[in-house]
């Protein structure tokens, strides 16, 4: 008997004509690992929420959902709570209590377990998930990755048979995300729990998934194994193709006849096989020019040995940062979590004050600027959580609010707002509440808001966090457009692929200072760990292929 | 070794007992004990902070005695006449002093309570009786710091576009303050929707909720309870024999002090110093044990 069965499910939210789910039928077997992907707004969350009665949204619904052969609505609340586990996107707001141990026991308390059972189950969970070292901690002290792991553990304590995860890693950094997904895989392999996961980091999930469901506009566009889903998407000429893992994308672009690779390892051996009886004449693309430090008059931002710490007794966060950002460029600063990248951005826009060193903005010292002068038409920063910028009920009000306090007529304000709204493509959701938007939409709205400061220098903190691949492409287009207008952009990011593809130069940030700066091609082809998937896959044959396009181009040239 | 390693129920019973005693006992010797014991214990627990706090309390007690005696004029022993012609009496001065001492003792006991009984323990104790209430408290304890952290985050983000709470002129600042406040409220409501989804998804609304605890009641706790109740019994006898009481109005009348009185007093001292004594004894034993094993291992070498 299948674990879940959905028959002709159609659903629309109240007050809308559009069908959020359109005639969905599917069967999920026990122990399967199912990955659900699709653009944001394609109905993934709506579908996942139909797997549990308490979370099912209100609206007009047709069709049936069966759980273990019974209609879901007839399964008791007690059984649903224990057997169907659901992990949501935001690690922080899912946690209910203030202590780790209490959170672990929360579900068991609800089920009314006795003390002895709870002790054992909690101990089991803490040991399985490696929580014992922070068992007594306050929840507020945990990192994002730890929080999400705690959410998973506290749900697994109820011993569910199916685990549903709705973009669980979108708020996590790459290392924490990989850790989390590994744990999910381990649960699936070792306990046989059915996993239904929606995700946009497909590189990490594809190797472990049994089955991939692609959603598009509320219906299921593809339902196949990870190895064959590319065929369907290629045939449909779907936008989702751009979201597939690097090896698959390169594989389809070269029209190979071998089996489709899923991981980097498979990709490497596939590439060797593909090029095996050909003589490889060209191993590198015409290289980018050597990175040169910009002239003083072409430097937008210059940091000279910046030192900073948050409090007197705390360790230094910035330890002598030297950095020069050329005018009109898109400069990326890459590096791990907690190395001080965000703090550096805050120092540049004057939110934190370094205790030693100099910051020059357009050749003038930062502390010589008046606040008004600095933030009007000079500098602006987009923080990591775009949501924290919003203060009004609608996107439109929020944008107009930026211009309050300036002596402008209504027409002038309207013109300025519609100008930035066009650049950032946010006009469509002018009347929505900013908190109701998806991650990518929030990011663009926040960007529009920041652009109303008319900055010459734009600072972006993790602009690609929690955004799917289409929004990334859109974002890159917006950034290039701004570059074209002469805006200098400094971006701090973990997202290696994004930096490699779109940045003009990349700096490596580690342990409170900038280690090196180079053009992306040179930067990533020198690295062997901290580099793009395409580079890792092809470095044994090609010299400086960094993006997917580079590898595809080199394959074509050697044909 | 410290008192907070005992079961929360014991912590609770102990402090309830000594605080009640500090409020009700007004015989001078008992009063002195109820003042000195928390004085020492709070310093042992909190260190310098309590030392400062306790010292500041002393002049306040004296001040209160003066204040009390200048408004209450019972008693027979006149000391002086104040400028509006009212008599300042010894009895009312002493009585004011006693109230001051009692208040100070209770405050000092509370600084010990604060150190020993953490929020976890309060929630646990409540959870035994009302699981729902303890859950509510636990949620509250999580929400408050979270809201503060979010408000700070919003302020930092707003600073990046020059709309922070400390930027611009005074009107601008007030305006910025209110716009940040209002969005934080929206955020709280919004994030609570997710929290409540997560709660319901884990069966929060089911009947028959229990409360998990990380504490267990062991033999050490049992023996502590026996000692505790032995002391209580002796002290209750003392109370019934009027040993802990004194009259101030209209004249100070003390019950006769007999050898038995010293037994009651000794029991009270023993009770009040019990946690501190156990802590010191435990630490001493641990230290000796460490020294012994250290000697042992060096001999082996």
Contacts between the chains, C-beta under 8 A, distances in Angstrom:
chain1	res1	chain2	res2	distance
A	52	B	201	6.3
A	54	B	197	7.6
A	54	B	200	4.5
A	54	B	201	5.8
A	55	B	197	6.0
A	55	B	200	7.6
A	55	B	201	6.0
A	77	B	203	6.7
A	77	B	205	7.3
A	77	B	206	6.2
A	78	B	203	6.7
A	78	B	206	5.9
A	80	B	203	7.9
A	81	B	201	7.1
A	81	B	202	6.0
A	81	B	203	3.0
A	81	B	206	6.5
A	82	B	203	7.1
A	86	B	201	4.9
A	88	B	194	6.3
A	88	B	197	7.0
A	88	B	198	6.5
A	90	B	191	7.7
A	90	B	194	5.9
A	92	B	146	7.3
A	92	B	191	7.7
A	93	B	191	4.2
A	93	B	192	7.7
A	93	B	194	4.0
A	93	B	195	5.3
A	93	B	198	7.5
A	94	B	194	6.3
A	94	B	195	6.9
A	94	B	198	4.1
A	95	B	142	7.1
A	95	B	195	7.8
A	95	B	198	7.7
A	96	B	135	8.0
A	96	B	138	7.6
A	96	B	139	6.0
A	96	B	142	7.2
A	96	B	195	6.0
A	96	B	198	6.4
A	96	B	199	5.5
A	96	B	204	7.9
A	97	B	135	7.4
A	97	B	138	4.3
A	97	B	139	6.7
A	97	B	142	6.2
A	98	B	119	7.5
A	98	B	138	5.5
A	98	B	139	7.9
A	98	B	141	4.2
A	98	B	142	4.1
A	99	B	120	6.4
A	99	B	138	7.6
A	101	B	212	7.6
A	101	B	214	5.6
A	102	B	123	7.8
A	102	B	138	6.1
A	102	B	212	6.8
A	105	B	212	3.5
A	106	B	199	8.0
A	106	B	202	6.0
A	106	B	204	8.0
A	107	B	202	4.1
A	107	B	203	6.4
A	108	B	210	7.9
A	108	B	212	6.6
A	109	B	131	7.0
A	109	B	135	7.7
A	109	B	209	5.7
A	109	B	210	5.4
A	109	B	211	6.1
A	109	B	212	5.5
A	110	B	202	5.8
A	110	B	203	3.9
A	110	B	204	5.3
A	110	B	206	5.3
A	110	B	209	6.0
A	111	B	203	5.9
A	111	B	206	6.7
A	112	B	206	7.1
A	112	B	207	7.7
A	112	B	208	3.9
A	112	B	209	6.3
A	112	B	210	5.2
A	113	B	210	6.3
A	114	B	210	6.8
A	115	B	210	7.5
A	115	B	212	7.2
A	115	B	213	7.1
A	118	B	210	7.5
A	118	B	212	4.8
A	119	B	212	7.9
A	122	B	212	7.0
A	136	B	214	7.9
A	139	B	142	6.2
A	140	B	142	7.4
A	140	B	145	5.4
A	140	B	146	6.9
A	140	B	149	7.3
A	151	B	198	7.7
A	154	B	202	7.5
A	155	B	202	6.8
A	158	B	202	7.1
A	158	B	203	7.9
A	346	B	156	7.6
A	346	B	160	7.7
A	349	B	160	5.6
A	351	B	156	6.3
A	351	B	159	4.9
A	351	B	160	6.2
A	371	B	162	6.3
A	371	B	167	6.3
A	371	B	168	7.9
A	372	B	162	7.7
A	374	B	162	7.6
A	375	B	161	6.7
A	375	B	162	3.6
A	376	B	162	7.7
A	380	B	160	6.7
A	380	B	161	5.6
A	381	B	160	3.7
A	381	B	161	7.3
A	382	B	160	7.6
A	383	B	153	7.9
A	383	B	156	6.9
A	383	B	157	4.1
A	383	B	160	5.9
A	385	B	153	6.7
A	385	B	157	7.2
A	387	B	187	7.8
A	388	B	150	7.7
A	388	B	153	5.1
A	388	B	154	4.7
A	388	B	156	7.6
A	388	B	157	3.8
A	388	B	158	7.9
A	389	B	157	5.1
A	389	B	158	7.3
A	389	B	161	7.1
A	390	B	183	6.5
A	391	B	154	7.9
A	391	B	158	7.7
A	391	B	179	4.5
A	391	B	180	6.9
A	391	B	182	7.1
A	391	B	183	4.4
A	392	B	179	8.0
A	392	B	183	7.8
A	401	B	179	7.7
A	402	B	161	7.3
A	405	B	172	6.9
A	435	B	186	6.8
A	435	B	187	7.5
A	435	B	190	5.3
A	449	B	161	7.2
A	450	B	160	7.9
A	450	B	161	6.0
A	453	B	161	5.7
A	453	B	162	7.4
A	459	B	160	7.6
